[in-house]
């Protein structure tokens, strides 16, 4: 039922897009959107299998919202070879509106899960997976249209490289330290999504996109670099003694 609904919605979107950009570009949109949808449902299947032992119902309201985010990102991917920025009009706003909706729903699925008491291991995994997928796909579409510089794609691959690095350390028998909790990680990711959503609209010029990429992308990459120092044991968080300050933690480089 879920897959059928997504296919019908995608077909209806394709028909509407054809009227705006013509058959050729709509056909290119379908190819890339379909490939991204396969990735979205493939990710769902992989994480569903990995969490099957939790005996969770996979299609709760919150998880459906998370899945909808993945579908919206897949539709953004369809614009990779569509000249949306040059066309102007409604088409020029579609990638930004789609990704903006996906980013906005990122604040909805978790809230729904908590309020309904339906927080699941699958939902947590999908949330991170679709966040990372969106921050790979959306900058790619923006870079292809000249809205952001190509180096900004490093933001999209940063998490994948980070996770691969952790797995490589474990494979080699090296220690992997836990990351200390940081609200800044969520804040930086949210700011990144907001910037990319705006960069996918006519509001942002290529020049402004370069400045924004340097500010927001640089901050996120610096955060990943700091976190790598944590997991590799090169940076250690030490808690200050009670009464010495406000109780915050210090950071120091390990010997």
HELIX and SHEET records of a PDB file:
HELIX    1   1 UNK A    2  UNK A   21  1                                  20    
HELIX    2   2 UNK A   23  UNK A   50  1                                  28    
HELIX    3   3 UNK A   52  UNK A   54  5                                   3    
HELIX    4   4 UNK A   61  UNK A   77  1                                  17    
HELIX    5   5 UNK A   78  UNK A   81  5                                   4    
HELIX    6   6 UNK A   84  UNK A   87  1                                   4    
HELIX    7   7 UNK A   91  UNK A  116  1                                  26    
HELIX    8   8 UNK A  121  UNK A  144  1                                  24    
HELIX    9   9 UNK A  150  UNK A  152  5                                   3    
HELIX   10  10 UNK A  153  UNK A  171  1                                  19    
HELIX   11  11 UNK A  183  UNK A  199  1                                  17    
HELIX   12  12 UNK A  206  UNK A  212  1                                   7    
HELIX   13  13 UNK A  213  UNK A  217  3                                   5    
HELIX   14  14 UNK A  218  UNK A  231  1                                  14    
SHEET    1   A 2 UNK A 235  UNK A 239  0                                        
SHEET    2   A 2 UNK A 249  UNK A 253 -1                                        
END                                                                             
